[in-house]
Amino acid sequence: MNLKRWIARREANWKRLDALLRQIEKRGLKSLSALEIRELASLYRSVSGDLARARTHRVGDRLIQNLQTLTARGYSQIYQGSRHQEWQSVRDFILWGFPAIVQKTRAYTALATAIFLGMGLIAWWFAWQDPVFMSLMVPERLIETVRDGKLWMGSILGIEPLASTNIMINNIRVSFSAVAGGVTAGLFTIYILALNGLLIGAIATLVGQNGLAYPFWAFVLPHGALELPAIFLAGGAGLLIARAIVFPGKYKRIDALKYYGTQAAQLVFGIIVLLVIAGLIEGFFSPNPVIPDSLKYLTGGIIFILLVTYCRRRNDLQSPVN
């Protein structure tokens, strides 16, 4: 191999890769255009090949060392830099992206909340008036336990890790069902919201009739401050998908599904995090008999206020102030 001719032919690529890497090192990967990023990847592969050839033909320690340094810089920016960008994207979504999508889709979440709470009030009213309705909504075993003056949450004690995991899985399954129910034009989503609303309304009546409302809500509030909003958000996500199917508006139906489906998917990412945290609280904190009920109420209130504050936050650098 003619060393001088080979260096002359390849040197332009080395210099161009060095220039792109210097730009990234100073201003970050985002400073490159899409074409420059593709060029960066192509040059990195080319220079890696040059390094292998230089080692094979023993063209000189200094040149090999320079090519090694160049390829190491390229690897760091392309692979480790991309991972850094991914983590940065995750961080940005947690800090700003999820609150932004919650605000953008709040009308759908409000509708899902209204369905749940409305059916809860209906169940509360009918359960007070008609014991038969109570037996239709609540398992007989649960009714007998409460009428004996006990709540059922004590079964969690001693198996907290298992119970917490099962609670997470169940809540995530219900939420995913509510989201996926959007493909039935929202009918299955509405069914899940209505059914869970009826159930919580009937149980609220049951514990109220038997003088156990205070400890019951002390148990529910700490994790419910996250769990219930997560279910409402999941219902809203399902209604978003239903909107794309039933009322695509100015979009073609397939484009509407892409548009609203993307928003629903963004909600799902945040919903999972909320349900995981809620599951941990429900498994380890809510049923703990050592913690006073008053502290559980306080904790639930603080968690809910923090969640609302978080979901209302705006990134003033990206979002215009109304």
Secondary structure as GFF3:
##gff-version 3
##sequence-region A 1 322
A	DSSP	alpha_helix	3	27	.	.	.	ID=ss1
A	DSSP	three_ten_helix	29	31	.	.	.	ID=ss2
A	DSSP	alpha_helix	34	57	.	.	.	ID=ss3
A	DSSP	alpha_helix	61	75	.	.	.	ID=ss4
A	DSSP	pi_helix	76	80	.	.	.	ID=ss5
A	DSSP	alpha_helix	81	92	.	.	.	ID=ss6
A	DSSP	pi_helix	93	97	.	.	.	ID=ss7
A	DSSP	alpha_helix	98	104	.	.	.	ID=ss8
A	DSSP	alpha_helix	106	129	.	.	.	ID=ss9
A	DSSP	alpha_helix	131	137	.	.	.	ID=ss10
A	DSSP	alpha_helix	140	147	.	.	.	ID=ss11
A	DSSP	three_ten_helix	153	156	.	.	.	ID=ss12
A	DSSP	alpha_helix	160	180	.	.	.	ID=ss13
A	DSSP	three_ten_helix	181	184	.	.	.	ID=ss14
A	DSSP	alpha_helix	187	209	.	.	.	ID=ss15
A	DSSP	alpha_helix	213	246	.	.	.	ID=ss16
A	DSSP	alpha_helix	253	284	.	.	.	ID=ss17
A	DSSP	alpha_helix	293	311	.	.	.	ID=ss18
###
